Amino acid sequence: MSAQLPVAEPAEVRRAALRLVRADGRAFAGVLALNVLAAAAGLVGPWLLGRIVDSVDVATVRAGGGAGAGAVDRLALVILVCALAQLLLTRAARRTGHRFGERTLARVREEFVERALALPASVVERAGTGDLTARGTADVALVGTTLRDAGPALLISSAQVLFMLGAVFVISPVLGGCGVLGLGGIWFATRWYLRRARAAYLAEGAATSEVAEVLAATAEGARTVEVFGLRRRRVAASRDALETSRRTRLHTLHLRTVFFPVVEVSYVVPVAGVLLLGGVLHAHGAMSLGAVVAAALYLRQVGEPLDQILVQVEQLQSSGASFARVEGLGRAPRADPAGSPAPVDDRIDVTGVRYSYGRGAEVLRGVDLTVRPGERLAVVGPSGDGKTTLSRLLAGIDAPSSGSVTVGRVPVAGLDPERLRRQVVLVTQEHHVFLGTVRDNLLIAAPAAEDAELWAALTAVGADEWTRELPEGLDTALGPEGHVADGSRAQQLALARVVLADPHTLILDEATALLDPATARHTERALAAVLEGRTVIAIAHRLHTAHDADRVAVMEDGLLTELGTHDDLVAAGGAYAALWRSWHGERRPRDASAALPARRTPTVPPTSLVE
């Protein structure tokens, strides 16, 4: 089960909504004004219709208060004009509201992307890509729908309801009170619904994220699932996630099936009450027939905007939960740029580092290491003995359980993401090709780079030849609808981005694993030439990398057991020497981890190996 990202509290959601409104205050004020005018224009029709009823009422005519056909025609013309005005004002209000919603949605998307990029990689990994993906797609889309459609509709309907109820009270306070009492059932049903809806929709959103995470993890690790026979286990996990999602969706459906029928019945009650009471008052001469008709029409018309309000209230619960998940990204832990001091130099110090994943056994058990600026360090050792974990700590992705990892005397994990990317870059064998052109994929690392710099970076990693053969060169689209870059080319593009990013420290963890040995050797040498003078830490799976390094570090069972130059370690006759002899023997292992002897206790305490 992944540790999902936090969710914003209702007060935080309200503050965020007010912040968005203030950001486009003039447009919001315009939406309000147009809605008020549209609602006011809609009040004229029922009132004039009541006047028409009074003008043709037989009793009124006999009393000498009736009007002729000309007066009725004039009133009908006014009704037509007001209806047309309401139509135009409503259209303008919706158009202005949609424009306000789209601009506000753009702000929500931009803020979400900024917050997501500011998250430490460890936070994203613990939460899982499914949660972040669901928030950035389904949740943001639902918030956008609300801003574009539900928001304007809610404003228009609210203004219409308030004005119509006010008109009924103007006609007769008694009939107005009767109408409000008749609508009381809606108030109780809405309170019952709102007390339960937010938690229900949050649970539904969390279940959706879990389904996305399970499916994404299974798809990405499909080969691993097949190799280790995990098919049934992954299917069971998917079924559990889908069952939880089904239960949460049925719960929100149950809330709606209780809420809406009660509301629909409640619309009839005030109209019936006003007709009955108004009929009695009219029979006793206390109220004209036109007043009763106008009040009943107002209350009958209240049903449509009130129905819209309640529908939007239901959507607001769903979108409010989505907005809470989107806004919750701001509560996730992140480094403070203002409180992150600048490193004094490029020296990396690892002191007494211990680390374990969750509650598992320690993967690193007291590692001490110093990497000098400009040094090329190769790290070798058996698989699972802490090499990759050490690289993640050096790159600031994770923080040590105890001890420290610093660059220029500043904790690496405490650097804000922007500064960290300029200091240290970790490159693994897992690479991504972004939709867009080759140029787009490279400019991610250096937006201001010229074509000459892009070609130089491609040349440095041996990708210039196949790039020049593409139909449009740098402007060739990559992806399913364009040129499909295989694993090795995707890896070369990632390495070219590293060259353009120009960090002072580069950590390579199987970064050339997808390349054939000859291309990998060429690429590593080219990178070494390009990054001359910069620190390079390579998790070595091909021993020529260790041979070319300034120093070699041997990791065994979470400990640093040997540290020195290639020649010194071969002469010492330890684990690295055995590995080197095996590498040059008849049976060459595919990588450095395969040829190392069984794990052993270091003959020299790790602290004595620190330089």
N, C-alpha and C positions, 0 to 999 in steps of 0.2 A: 504494500500500500504506500503510495507516494505521499510525501509531506506537502500538502497543497499550499499554495500561496495564500496570504491573509485576505480577509474580507473586511471592507470598510463598515464602520458602525453607521446607523441611520443619521446621527448628527453630522458625521463627516460627509455623507452623501448629500445632505441638505446644503452644507457649506460649499461643496463642490458645485452643486447646481446653481447656487446664487453667484458663485464666481463666474460661471459660464454666462449667466444672464448679464452680469455687469460688464463682461468683456464685449458684448454687443448690445448695450443698453438702449441705444436709439432705435434699433430695429425692433427690439422687444416692446418698447413703448409704442411704436407704430402699430405693432400687432394688436396690442391692447386697445388702442384708440379705434382701429378699424372694427374690431370685434364689438366694442360698445356701440358704435354707430349702427352696425348691422343688426344688433339685438334691438336697438331703439326703433329702427325702421320696421322690424317684425312686430312691434307692439301695436302698430296703427291698424292693421287689418281686423283683428277681432273687435277692437273698440268701435271702429266704423261699422262693422257688421252689426253690432248691437244697436247702433244708431239707426241702421236701415230697418232692423226688425221693429224698433219702436215706431218708425215712420209709417210702417204698413200695418201695425197692430190695430185691429178693428176697434178695440176699446179706446185706444189713443186717438184714432181718427174721429170717433164719436165725441170725444171730449174736446175736439177742435185742435189737437196738438199734432195731427198728422202732416206729412209733407207729400208733395206731388212726385210724379215720375221723374221730373227734371232733377230734383234733389237727390233721388236715389241714384240716378245716372252719374251725377257729380261725385257722390260718395264712392260709388263703384270705381270711377276713374282714379280717384285718390288712392283707393286700395291697390289698384293696378300699378300706379306709379311707385307706391311704397314697396310693393313686392319686387318690382324691378330694381329699385334702389338697394333693397336688402340683398338681392342676388349679386349685384355688382360689388357691394361692400364685402359680402362674404367671400366672393372670388378674390378680391384684393387682399383680404385678411389671410386667406389660405396661401396665396402666392407669397406674401411677405413672410408668413410663418414658415413656409417651406424653405425659403432662402435663409431665414434665421437658423432653421434646423440644420441645413447643410453646412453652413459656416461653423456652427457649434460642433457638429459631428467631426468636421475637419480638425478642430482644436482637440477634441477627445482622442482622435486617432493619433495626432502628432504627440500629444502628451503621453499616450500609452507607449508609443514607440520609444520616446525618450526615456521613460521609466524602465522599459524592458531592457534597453541597451545599458542602462546604468546599474542593472542588477549584477551582483557578482555571479560568476559562472557556477559556483557551488550552490547558490540559492536556486538557480534555474534547474540544475541537475537533480537536486533533492525534490523539487516540486514536480519534475517531469515535464516533458515537452507537451504532453496532452493538455495539462491544466493551462499553461500559457497560451497554447494554440486555441483552446476553446474560448478563452477570455478575449483574445485578439481577433477572433472571427465571429462566432455566434453571439457572444455577449455585446461586442461593439456594434454589430449589425442590428441587434435588438434595440440598443440605446439609440442608434441612428433612426430606426423606424419610429420610435417614440418622439424624438425631437422633430422629425419631419412631418409625421402624420398625427400621432396622438396628442402632441402638445398643442398645435393650432386648433384641432377639433375640440379639445378639452376647454380651451379658452373661449371659443365661440359658444359652445353649449352651456358653459357656466354663466356667461353673460346673459344668454337667452333665458335660462331658468330664473336667475335673480330678477330680471326685468319683468318676466311674466308673473311671477309670484307677487312682485310689487304692484303690478297693474291690478291683480285681483283684489289686493288690500285697498287700493284706491277706489275701486268700484264698490266694495263692501267689506269692511273689516270682519264682519261675521262670516261671510263666504270665504274670505282669505284664511281665517282661523280654521274653518272646516277643511279647506284644502290642505293646509299644512298638517293637520292631525291625520288626514287620510294618507299622507305620505310617510307617516311615522314608521310603517313597516319596513320601508326602504332603509331608514336610518338604523334600525336594529339589525337588519340583515347585513348591512355594510359593516357595522361594528364587528359582528360575528366573523365576517369574512376577513377583515383586515387584521384581526388578532392572530389569524392562522396563516395568512397567505405568504408573508415575507419569509418565514422559516421554511415553509413548504417549497417555495420557488428557489431559495438558496440550496436546499437539499437536492432539488432537481438539477440545478446547475452543477453542483459538486459531483453528482452521479454521472452527468454527461461528460465532465472532465475525466472522470475515472475510466469511462468507456473509451474515450479518445486515447488516453494514456496506454491502456492495455492493448488496444489495436495497433497503435504506433509502435510500441515496444515489440510486439509479436512480428509485425511486418519488417521492422528493421533487423530483428534477429532471427529471421526465418531460417537461414542456413544453420545457425546454432541450434534452433529448435529441432530441426530435422536430424542433425548429427547426434545430439544427446537424447533423442527420443522424448522430447518434451511436448509432443503434440497434444496429448490428452490433458496434460496439466495446463497448457495455455488455453485450450478450448474450455476447460472448467473455469479458469479465471475469467475468460470472456463471458461465459454464461452467468457467472456470479455478478459481474459488473452490469450486464444487461438486465438481470433480474432486479438488482437494486434500482437501476434507472426506470424499469417498468413500474416498480412500486411507487417511486416518487412521482411519476407522471400520473398514475392512477389516483394518488392522493390529491394532487392539484385539480384533477378532473372532478373528483368528488366535491371539492369545495365549490367549483363552478356550477355543478348540477344542483346544489342546494341554494346557492346565491341567486342565480338568474331566475328560476321559477318564482321565488318569493317576490322578486322585484317586478316581474311581469304582472303578477296578480295585484300588486300594490298600485300600479298605474290606474286601474279601474276604480279603486275605492274613492279617491277624492272627487272624481267626476260624478260618480253616482251620488255621493254625499251632497255636493253642491246643487245638483239637479233636484234632489228631494227637498233640501232645505230651502233652496231658491223658489221652488214651486209653492211651498207653503207660504213663504213671505209674499210672493206675487199674488197668491189667492186672497191674502188679507190686505192687499194694496200697499204693502210696505216696500215693494221693489218692482221696478218695471221688468217686463219680459226681456227687453233688450239687455238689461244688466245681467240677468240670469244667464242668457245665452252667451254674452261676452265672457263672463267668469268661467262658464263651463268650457268654452273654446280655449281660453287661456290655459286652463288646467289640462285639457286634452292635448294641447300643443306642448305642454311641459313634458309629456311622456317621451317625445322623440329626443329632445336634447338631453333629458335626464337619462334616457337609455344610452345615449352616446357617452355621457359622463361615466356611467357605471361600467360600460364596456372598456372605456379608457382607464378607469380605475383598476379594472382587472389586468389590463395590459401594463399599467404602471407598476403593479406588484411584481410582475415578471421582469419588466425592464429595470425596475428599481433594484431588484436582486442582481440583475446583470450589471447595472451601474456600480453597485457595491463591490462586485467582483473586479470590475475594471478599475475602480478607484482604489481598491484594496492593494493594488500594485505599489501605491505610494507608501504603504506601511511595511513593505518588505525590507529586510535589513540591507543597508548599502553603506559604502564608504562615504565619509564626509569630505568632499573636496577641500573645504575651507580648513578642516582640521587635519589634513594629510600633509605633513612636511615634505619638502623636496629632498630626495636623496643627495647626499654630499658627493658621492662618486658612484661608480658602477660595480664596486666590489660586492660579491654575494657571500654571506656568512650563514651557515647552517650550524646551530648550536644546540646540542642535547635534544634533538627532535625525536619525538615519539608520536605515532599516529595510528588510529584504528578506525575502521568504518563501522559506525553505529556502536553496537555492543559486542562486536566481534573481537577476535584476538588482535594484538598489535601487529601492524604490518611493518612499521618502522620502530626499532627498539633502542633508540639512543644514537642518532647519527650526527657526527660533527664533520663539517667540510667547509673549506673556503675556496671560492672560485675567483681568481684574479681577473681584473679587467683585460679583455683581449685574449684570454686563454681559451684553448680548445680542449674540452674535457670529454672523454668517452666514459660512459657508465655501462658496465657489463655485469652479467649475473644470471642465475637460473630464473626461469619464468615464475612469477608469483612471489619473488623475494623483495619487492619494494621499489624496483627501478621506476616504473610508471608513477607510483605514488609519490616518489621523491620529485619527479618532474612536475607533477601537479602542484606540489608545495612550492617549488621554485618559481612556478608561473603565477602563484597567488590564487589559484583556483580554490584550493582548500587551505585552511589554517591548521597548524600542528596542534595536537592534543596537549602537548607540553613542549617546552623549548621554543626556539625562535628561528625564523628564516627572514633575513633582512637583506636589503639592497641599499648600499650607501647609508647604513645604520638605521634604515626605516623599514618596519615590517612590510613585507611584500603584500600580504593579504590586506593590509590597511590602506594601500594606495587606492585612490579613486580609479574607476575603470579606464578613463581617458588617459591618465598619467601612466597607469600600469601598462597599457598597450604600447606606449612610447618607450617603456623601459624593457619589458620582457614579452616575448611572443612564443607561445607553445604551438608547435606544428605536429599533428599526429597523422596517421594514415586515413583518418575519417575526414573527408573533404566534401565540400558542397559547391555545386555549380549553380549560380543564381540565374534566374530567367533574365535574358537580356543578351547583349552582344559580348564579344570577348573584351572589348574596351570597357564596357560596364562592369564586368567581373574584376577587371584590374583597377579601375578608378576607385573602387571601394576602399582600397588601402591608401591611395594618394589622389584625392579628387582633383588636384591642380596639376597633375603630371601631364607632360606633353607626349606626343606620339613617340618621339625619340627615346624618352625614358621608358615607355611601355615596351618598345621593341628591345631595349637593352635588358630589361628584366626578363622578358621571354627568352632572350638569347642566353642569359645567365643560367637558366634552368633547362636549356635544351628544347624549348617549346617553340622556337621561332620558325623552324622548318615546316612543321605541320600547320602552323598558323598562317604562314604565307601561302600555303596551298589551298586555304579555304576560299570559297567564292568571293567573299568581300573582305577578306583579311580581318582586321580588327573590328570591322563593323558586321561580321557574320553573327547572326542570332544563334544562341545556344539554347538547347532544350528540346522537348519532344517535337515541336513544330519547326525546329531549325537543325543545326548540327548537334548531334548527340556526342558529348565528350565522354569517353570511357574512363575507367578508374585511374589509369596512369596519366591521362591528359588532365583530368580534374586535379590530380595531385600536383602536376606541374604548374597549373594555374594558381593553386594555393601557394606553392613555393615562390612563384613570381610576385604574388601579393606581398609575401614576406620581404622580398628584395625591395619592393616599392615602399613598404612601411618603414624600413630601415631602423629596426630596434637596436639597442645597444647589446641586448642579450637574446640569443635565439636558442630555444630548446627543441630538439628534434627527437620525437618519440616514434620510431618506425616511419618517419616522414617519407621515406623513399621505398617503403615495403612493396608498393604496387608496381614499381618499375622493375624492368628486367635488370639483372646484375650489371651489365655493361652500361646501360643508361643511368642506373643508380650511381655507379662509380663516377661517371662523367658529371652527373648533376651535383654530387657531393663536392667534387673538386672545384666545379664552377662556383658553387655557393661559397666554398671556403675562400676562393679568390675575391669574390664580390664582397664578402663580409670580413675581409682582412682588417684586423685591428679591433674587431668586435668579439664579444664573448659568445662561444658556441658550445652548448652542452648537448651531446648526442647520446641517446640510449642506443647502444651499438648492438645490432644483430648480425652485422657482417664485420669480421675482425679487421678488415683493411681500414675501417673507420677508426678503430682503436689504435692501429699501427700509426696512422697519420696524426693522431691527437698529441697535444703537448703532455697530457697526463691521462692515466686510466684509473678509474675507480671501480672496484669489484664489490658488488652487493650480494650478500648471502644471508638468508633468513632474517631480513630486516636490519642487518648490520653492515657497516662499511668495513670490510676485512682487509683490503689491500688498496694502496694508493701510491702511484708513482708513475714514472715514465715507462713506456713500453719496454725499453731495453732493461731497465732496473727490475721490473716485475718478472721478465723472462729469466733474468739471471738469478732471481730469488728462489725460483723453483717452486712457487706456490700454485694456487688455483689458476691464476692467469697463465702461468707457464704451461700447465697441463692443457689448458684450453688452446693455447697457441700451438703446442705440439700436435694436438688432435686435429686442429684446423689444417695443418700442413701434412697430416698423415694420409693414409689411403682412403679412410672414410671421413670425408669432410662433412661436418654438420651443416644444416641449412642456416642456423643462426647461432649466436653466441650462447644462448641459454641451453641449447641442446647438448653441448659438449662439456659443460662444467661438471666437476665431480659432485658427489653428494654434499649436502649442506654440512658445514662444520663450524665449530666455534672458532672465532678469530684468535690467532696466536699472539696478536698484539692488540692491546686495548684501542678502540677506535679513536680515543682522544689523542693518542700519540701519533696518529696519522695526519692530524690537522696541520696545515701549513700556515 
